[in-house]
């Protein structure tokens, strides 16, 4: 991958944690999360986790959450899906 490349993922695990960990020296800017079920997106470093961004779809909304979350090999993206259909997208910045 190179700077400017689009990154995205669809976590396959349900009721379990999934992680997006860039290679060493790579930096990614996550630009959007979305889910059709309740999902939690947060930063994680293998020991500590940041505050969750909770996508609660009980209101029926499945719109993406636009955000700017920088991740590295040290502080990376963790996702907990309560059901299928979660996704994220971003761009490599370094």
C-alpha positions in Angstrom: 0.0 0.0 0.0 1.0 3.6 -0.5 0.1 7.0 0.7 -3.3 8.0 -0.7 -4.6 4.5 -1.0 -8.1 3.8 0.3 -8.5 1.3 3.1 -11.7 -0.3 4.1 -13.0 -3.3 5.9 -16.1 -5.3 6.8 -15.5 -7.1 10.1 -16.8 -10.7 9.8 -17.0 -11.5 13.5 -20.3 -11.1 15.3 -20.4 -10.6 19.1 -16.6 -10.6 19.1 -13.8 -8.1 18.7 -12.1 -7.4 15.4 -9.0 -5.3 14.9 -7.5 -3.2 12.1 -3.7 -2.8 12.8 -1.6 -1.1 10.2 1.9 -2.2 9.5 4.7 -0.6 11.4 5.4 3.0 10.1 2.0 3.2 8.4 -0.6 5.8 9.4 -4.3 5.6 8.5 -7.0 8.2 8.8 -10.4 6.4 9.4 -13.1 8.6 7.8 -16.3 6.7 8.3 -17.9 4.0 10.3 -21.3 2.4 9.7 -23.3 -0.6 10.8 -26.8 -2.1 10.5 -26.6 -3.4 14.0 -25.2 -2.0 17.2 -21.4 -1.7 16.9 -18.7 -0.1 19.0 -15.6 1.4 17.4 -12.6 2.5 19.6 -8.9 2.9 19.7 -6.9 0.1 21.4 -3.2 -0.5 22.1 -3.4 -4.1 23.2 -3.9 -3.2 26.9 -6.0 0.0 27.1 -9.0 1.0 25.1 -10.3 4.5 24.4 -13.9 5.7 24.7 -16.3 3.8 22.4 -18.1 5.4 19.4 -21.4 3.5 19.8 -23.5 3.1 16.7 -26.9 2.4 18.2 -29.3 1.6 15.4 -32.3 1.0 17.6 -33.6 4.3 16.1 -33.6 2.6 12.6 -30.8 4.8 11.3 -28.0 3.0 9.4 -26.3 6.2 8.1 -22.5 6.3 8.3 -20.8 8.3 11.0 -18.3 10.6 9.5 -15.2 11.0 11.7 -11.5 11.5 11.7 -9.6 8.9 13.7 -5.9 8.4 13.1 -4.6 4.9 13.7 -1.1 3.5 13.8 0.6 0.2 14.7 0.6 1.4 18.3 -3.0 2.7 18.6 -5.2 0.9 16.3 -8.9 0.4 15.5 -10.9 -2.1 17.5 -14.5 -3.0 16.6 -17.1 -4.9 18.5 -20.2 -5.8 16.4 -23.3 -7.2 18.0 -24.4 -8.4 14.6 -23.3 -8.4 11.0 -22.9 -5.5 8.5 -20.3 -3.3 10.2 -17.9 -1.4 8.0 -15.2 1.3 8.0 -13.3 3.2 5.4 -10.3 5.6 5.4 -7.1 6.6 3.6 -3.4 5.9 4.2 -1.6 9.1 5.1 1.9 7.9 5.8 
